[in-house]
Amino acid sequence: MIFPSISDLTKDKYNRYELVIATAKCARMITDEYVKERETAEKMTQGNKDADKAVYAMIKREFRDEKAVKCAINRLFTGDFVILDPEAAAAKRAARAESERLAAESRLLAEEARRNMALNFADEDEADDDDTVFEDDDILEVEDTDEE
């Protein structure tokens, strides 16, 4: 008997095709995580004689001991990964796109404000150079010494 069963995974909401597609996508994400962890571990152990053992120990047990599809099925069963219906997925993508658009707009406004502030400071520096104000104590008196 296979654990978890297909009916446990689909929860009578999805068909087998949707389950297979979701499992494949999850397995791809898990494989990508494994590759990143392995690259990081290899970079950390460069020049080390015990590199093979160290790399193996630095990777999560779930990734190194089990197949990606098995990990994906387990994550779907535990709820770490969730299958969204098409309408919910489209709404989530639209919300994410709107959020990214607002964040980009905010970054542009902040950059423009920084540039304007820098220009204002430059203008103030030029104005300070031209409009030098002297107080009475700073002015020297000059005597007219005409020798005729």
C-alpha positions in Angstrom: 0.0 0.0 0.0 1.3 3.5 -0.9 1.3 6.0 1.9 -0.2 8.6 1.6 -2.9 7.5 -0.7 -4.2 9.4 -3.7 -7.4 10.2 -2.0 -5.5 11.5 1.1 -3.5 13.8 -1.2 -6.3 15.1 -3.4 -8.8 15.5 -0.4 -11.5 14.9 -3.0 -10.9 18.5 -4.4 -8.4 17.7 -7.2 -8.1 15.1 -9.8 -5.1 12.9 -10.3 -3.8 15.0 -13.2 -3.7 18.2 -11.0 -1.9 16.1 -8.3 0.7 14.9 -10.8 1.4 18.4 -12.1 1.6 19.8 -8.5 4.0 17.0 -7.4 6.2 17.6 -10.4 6.4 21.3 -9.7 7.2 20.6 -6.0 9.8 18.1 -7.0 11.5 20.7 -9.3 11.6 23.2 -6.4 13.0 20.6 -4.1 15.7 19.7 -6.6 16.6 23.4 -7.1 16.9 23.7 -3.3 19.2 20.7 -3.2 21.4 22.1 -5.9 21.7 25.4 -4.1 22.6 23.7 -0.8 25.1 21.5 -2.5 26.8 24.5 -4.2 26.9 26.4 -1.0 28.4 23.4 0.9 31.0 22.9 -1.8 32.0 26.5 -1.7 32.4 26.4 2.0 34.6 23.3 1.9 37.0 24.2 -0.9 40.5 23.2 0.0 39.4 20.9 2.7 40.6 17.3 2.6 37.4 15.9 4.1 35.3 17.7 1.6 33.1 14.8 0.5 32.1 14.0 4.1 31.6 17.6 5.0 29.5 18.4 1.9 27.3 15.4 2.6 26.8 16.4 6.2 25.9 20.0 5.3 23.0 19.1 3.1 19.6 18.6 4.7 18.8 14.9 5.3 15.5 15.2 3.5 17.3 16.2 0.3 20.2 13.8 0.4 18.4 10.6 1.5 15.1 10.8 -0.3 14.1 11.2 -3.9 12.6 14.6 -4.8 9.2 13.2 -5.8 8.9 11.4 -2.4 9.8 14.7 -0.6 7.2 16.5 -2.8 4.5 14.0 -1.9 5.3 14.3 1.8 5.2 18.1 1.7 1.9 18.1 -0.2 0.5 15.7 2.4 1.7 17.7 5.4 0.6 21.0 3.9 4.0 22.6 3.3 2.9 22.9 -0.4 -0.7 23.6 -1.3 -2.5 23.1 -4.6 -4.4 26.2 -5.6 -7.4 26.1 -7.8 -7.0 28.2 -11.1 -9.1 31.1 -9.8 -7.2 31.4 -6.5 -3.8 31.0 -8.3 -4.8 33.8 -10.8 -5.9 36.1 -7.9 -2.6 35.4 -6.0 -0.5 36.1 -9.2 -2.5 39.4 -9.7 -2.0 40.4 -6.1 1.7 39.6 -6.3 2.0 41.6 -9.6 0.3 44.6 -8.0 2.5 44.4 -4.9 5.6 44.3 -7.1 4.3 47.3 -9.1 3.7 49.3 -6.0 7.1 48.5 -4.6 8.8 49.5 -7.9 6.8 52.7 -7.9 7.8 53.4 -4.3 11.5 52.8 -5.1 11.3 55.2 -8.1 9.7 57.9 -5.9 12.3 57.5 -3.2 15.1 57.7 -5.8 13.6 60.8 -7.3 13.3 62.4 -3.8 16.9 61.6 -3.1 18.0 63.2 -6.4 15.9 66.3 -5.7 17.3 66.6 -2.2 20.9 66.4 -3.6 20.0 69.1 -6.2 18.6 71.3 -3.5 21.7 71.0 -1.4 23.8 71.9 -4.4 21.7 74.9 -5.1 21.9 76.0 -1.4 25.7 75.7 -1.5 25.9 77.9 -4.6 23.6 80.5 -3.0 25.7 80.6 0.2 28.8 81.3 -1.8 27.2 84.3 -3.6 25.4 85.9 -0.7 28.2 86.3 1.8 27.0 88.3 4.8 29.5 90.1 7.0 28.9 91.4 10.4 30.1 94.7 11.7 32.9 93.1 13.6 34.2 91.4 10.5 34.7 94.6 8.4 38.0 96.2 8.6 38.3 99.9 8.5 40.6 101.3 5.9 42.3 104.7 6.2 42.8 106.8 3.2 46.4 107.6 3.1 46.9 109.9 0.2 50.3 111.5 0.3 50.1 114.6 -1.7 
